Amino acid sequence: MFEDAQKVSSVFADKTRFSIYQFIVNHPNATCTVKDIAQEFSIHPNVARLHLSKLEEIGLLESGWDHQSMPGRPGRIYRLRQKAISLHFPPREYQLLCELTLDALSELGDGAMASLEKAGYVQGVRMAQAALATPSRNMADDSHPFSELQSIESLSVSVVSHDETKTIIRLRNCTFREAAERYHPLTCALHRALLRGIWETLYVPVEIEALTCQATGDSSCELCVTPKFCGTTVSA
C-alpha cells in the first residue's frame, strides 16, 4: 500500500498531469485521445501520451483502441477507470462500513429511503452554500449557464441541454460508483436528493428524473431537471 501511495503522489506532483486528470473527469465525452489532450494543454503529443500513460499506470485511466475512427491504424483512446483508488493510513474499511450500512437500510423499507433522501438533500444544501461562499467562485465565467453548479468540482457535471421546460445534465463521475454497482436503488436516490438540495439552493425547486445510469451499464448518468411549478424557469 505504501508503494501505491508513493506512485500516486509522484504522478500528481506534476501540475500539468493533475490538470489533465481533472479535465478528463469533467470531459463531456466518454473518451479522450492524445490529440485532444495535446490541443487542450498546448503540449507536444509525445508529452501528452506520457502524461496519459502515467495516469493509466496508477489505475486512474484505462485505454483501448478506437476502431470506428478514420481508416488506417486505430488510435488509442483513454477513459476514466471504473474503479476508484482509495488509500488510507492506517488502513480503514470505509467501503465495508458503507456496504454494511446500505445492507441495513435496504432491510428497513420506505422509512429508510425517506431518511436517506433527507440526508442527501441536507448535504446538497451544504455543498451549494459552501460553493456560494467560496471566493474563487467569483472567478468563474458568470455568463455561462449554471456556472455555480459547475464550480462544484466533486460533481463533475456538465449541462447537455437547457430550455424553459427542462435541463438535461450529465455526470461522468459517479460519486458512489463502487457502492452503486450493488445498491443503486439506494445510492441513486441519495445522489438525486443531493443534487436537488444543490439545485434548489442555487436556483429553484425542481424534480429530478434519471435518464441513464452508470451503475446499470450506461457510459454516464444523465438526469432531467424540471421546475416544480408551471411557468417557472431556471435562471441561467
C-alpha positions, -999 to +999 in steps of 0.1 A: +000+000+000+029+024+008+043+018-027+009+026-042+008+059-023+042+068-035+032+062-071+001+083-068+018+112-051+046+110-077+022+111-106+002+140-092+033+160-083+032+173-119+007+201-121+000+196-158-007+159-152-031+167-124-049+192-146-052+166-174-068+142-150-093+169-139-100+177-175-108+140-183-130+137-152-151+167-163-149+160-201-184+159-217-174+129-239-168+094-228-132+093-241-102+114-249-073+109-273-036+120-272-045+147-298-073+160-276-050+164-246-022+179-267-045+205-282-063+213-249-030+219-230-008+232-259+018+204-254+035+181-278+016+148-285+045+128-271+043+147-238+005+142-237+010+105-243+035+103-214+011+120-190-018+097-201+004+066-197+014+077-162-023+081-152-031+048-167-001+031-149-015+040-114-050+029-124-068+062-128-074+057-165-079+028-189-073+027-226-084+009-257-084+012-295-109+033-315-118+011-344-145+034-356-123+064-364-108+072-398-094+044-420-060+031-411-044+022-378-069+027-350-059+054-324-057+048-287-085+063-266-085+070-228-113+070-204-118+071-166-112+037-149-144+024-134-128+015-100-115+043-078-082+044-059-086+046-022-056+049+002-058+052+040-031+053+066-035+033+088-059+010+069-096+018+072-125-003+059-148+025+049-161+006+019-171-023+042-188+002+065-207+016+035-219-018+024-230-028+059-249+004+063-266+000+030-274-036+038-292-025+069-310+003+052-322-020+024-340-041+051-359-011+066-381-002+036-397+032+027-388+048+060-351+043+055-353+056+019-370+088+031-343+093+058-316+086+032-331+112+008-334+137+036-297+133+045-287+136+008-308+168+004-293+184+035-258+176+023-266+191-011-277+223+006-244+225+025-224+219-007-242+247-025-238+271+004-201+263+005-198+269-032-216+303-029-193+313+000-161+304-018-143+335-030-128+316-060-164+311-073-163+348-084-135+339-108-159+316-127-175+326-160-207+340-147-220+344-182-220+306-186-253+289-177-252+272-143-217+283-136-223+280-098-234+243-103-204+235-124-180+252-100-186+223-076-157+201-088-168+169-069-200+168-090-182+166-124-214+178-140-220+192-175-251+207-190-262+188-221-293+210-230-314+236-214-347+254-222-376+268-202-392+235-195-362+213-186-325+209-183-305+177-191-273+173-171-246+146-174-225+132-146-193+115-159-181+105-124-204+086-102-197+097-066-209+064-052-197+042-081-185+011-061-215+010-038-239+018-067-230-014-085-248-034-058-271-008-042-280+015-070-317+020-060-304+034-027-273+053-039-290+068-070-319+081-048-294+096-024-275+112-053-306+127-068-316+141-034-281+156-030-284+172-065-318+185-057-305+201-025-278+218-045-301+229-073-328+243-051-303+262-030-287+278-061-318+281-084-354+270-080-374+240-067-372+211-091-379+174-098-350+152-110-355+121-131-328+096-141-325+090-178-293+069-178-273+053-151-236+042-149-245+016-123-267-002-148-242-002-176-246+032-193-214+053-200-227+082-179-255+093-157-279+117-174-307+134-155-337+155-165-342+185-142-377+202-144-391+231-124-417+221-099-441+250-107-457+256-141-443+287-157-412+289-136-379+289-154-344+282-142-323+313-143-291+308-163 
